[in-house]
């Protein structure tokens, strides 16, 4: 892809999502517990075997990353004049 669009980078990711109405204290607990697990040697080793690197960013950081990626694709489609056949 970078040969066609210089500077383009796309990485795959996995994340946990919750309904919009989920209370903040619940989201915070899920984040803390998940970050704690992702920081263990055992979990990092499991991800490494799969060629993955756990990030464990905050809910706000994850929301920012999703917004950034969501804004990227319409631009790519427009600039490259991509159409569904």
N, C-alpha and C positions, 0 to 999 in steps of 0.2 A: 504494500500500500504506500509506503514512504517513497517508492520510486515514482509513483504517479502524483502523489501529493507530498512534496518535500516538507519535512517537519511533522508529518502526521504520525500520531502514536495512538494506538488503541490497545488497552489491556482488558482482559476479562476480569470479572470480579463476582463475588458472591456476597450477599449481605442479608441481615435479618430485617424484616419489615414488620410493622404493626399497624392496625387500623388508626386512622387519624385521631379518633377520640380516645386513644389509650392515655390514661393518666401519666403525667410526667414522672411521678415517683415509680411507677411500674417500668417505664422506659429506662429510667436511671438504674434501676436494679438489674434489668436485663443487660444493659450496657456493662455495668461493673462486673457482673458474674461472667459475661462473655469475655471481656478483656482479661480477666483473671485467668480463665481457662486458656485463652490464646497465648498467654505469656508463659505457659508451662513448656518445659523442654520436650515432654512427650508430644504435645499437640504441635509444636513447631516442627518436630521431626516427622510427624505424619504429613503435614503440609509440604515439607521439603521433598519427600518421596514423590509427591504428586506434581512437583515443579511449581509450587505455590508459596507465597510469603504472606503470612497472616498480618493484617494491619491493625485491626481493633480500634478504628477511629471513633470519635464521639458521634452521637446521633446528629448533632449539628454539622460536623465535618462530612458525614455520610450524605446528609441532605444536600449540602453544597456540591459534593462530587456528582450526585445524581442530576442536579440542576445544570451543572457544567456539561455533562455528557449529553443530556437531553437537548441542550442548545446547540451542540456540535453537529448532530446528524442532519437536521434540516439544512444547515449551511452546506454540508458536504453534498447533499442531494441536489440543492440548487446550483452550486458552483460546477458540479460535474454533469449537470443536466441528466440525472438518473431518472428513468421512468420505469414503471411497472408494466410489463407486457402481458 
